[in-house]
Amino acid sequence: MAPSWVNDRSYYQEDCPIYFATDFRQIRNSLSHADYRRINGGNRITLSEFYKQYHKYIMLLYQNGRELWSIQNIEKIDLGDVTEFNRMIFE
């Protein structure tokens, strides 16, 4: 279970770190491909370092995506092609 401060709004009110996108891509690549650098990171960020530095940003992405991809009453929403795409994936 997460500590209570992790769920506090103030914990998330800051700018995204400069290297988040680069590090996120490297972690994604090292976990999604057979790569010896998974074990020690090589010249890339390790999974443990990534977790320590970016956990809250990943959680924000996850929660935002979860909310956006679980739209209820889609029949009442008209966002053009976005609505059409959502209809397709829910059928």
Secondary structure, 3 states (H helix, E strand, C coil): CCCHHHHCHHHHCCCCCCCHHHHHHHHHHHHHCCCCHHHHCCCCCCHHHHHHHHHHHHHHHHHHHHHHHCCCCHHHCCCCHHHHHHHHHHC
